[in-house]
């Protein structure tokens, strides 16, 4: 396939995707990336192949198909001119098909958001920065309400990456549906290169029990909604997970997160938790958890993620005793603190100092990148 000018092709494709979105189709940067990746397997000059490649990525119903067919005619006529413009390696560098998925996402989001500065007619380079990286590193306390939609997309992307990473794990199995080609070939060496046995494999299913305990006191208000949104997604990736929230009392919300969509779940949680944004008694709440829930856990069977800034109005001796009990029962004890996003942060408050000796991983929880890192920790644990 010749090295078409990727900037021109992408601009046409983005315009087409934007028009489809305006007509009601659910077009996301991820879908556009998938569509672009599929183009490497077709001949650009064949209309039917091109339409099919875009159709499978953009269309989800018969109603959307009619809209797609109508707009594709206009898109194809414009695109014909682009096909005649072929770039040499010296002109364009790498071929379109060699552009990575992450780079494409950056280009797509940059071109979607970038507009020429008024009066200058200048456009920013699509390689100048990645809006996704900016979002990942932005502190939760700095997100205005109007960015909710963008955040939802990023949460969906983050959780989809985590789910995909976990689902890709495979293990040998005599009854597996997939053929494990590397092992099959290695096994054939013993028989002079003849394949006498097909080694099969299956998806490695090793459920990780994750217990999520989140502080929803007043000092956590800036981060609570975002962290609970992450927990909402994790509960779907790890079906055996349990989710609790606490202030001066502990409340189990596993059933709510399982039953409702996110916005409905958030409203239901706020109604169930009567002391939302109140004070904090971490030791007392951990005592309730240890008595009612942790006793039923097989030893070293669960990963506990406790999210709190450590500001505690309760008895430090009780907190020390309950952290010690919890540490003996669980496989891994992780504490995430939103305040760790600040370079000046030091764990000086009494609650945090008391808890630190029992923590396996002390991690930040101030932005999407921190939550992504936590997801990677869970993915690694689920593989072991």
Helices and strands as residue ranges (DSSP letters): H 6-22, H 29-38, G 39-41, H 47-58, H 62-83, H 89-92, G 96-98, H 101-113, H 131-137, G 140-142, G 145-147, H 148-167, E 170-172, E 178-179, H 181-189, E 200-203, E 209-215, G 218-220, H 221-237, E 242-246, E 250-252, H 254-259, H 262-272, H 282-292, G 294-296, E 302-307, H 316-329, E 332-337, G 338-341, H 350-356, E 361-364, H 368-382
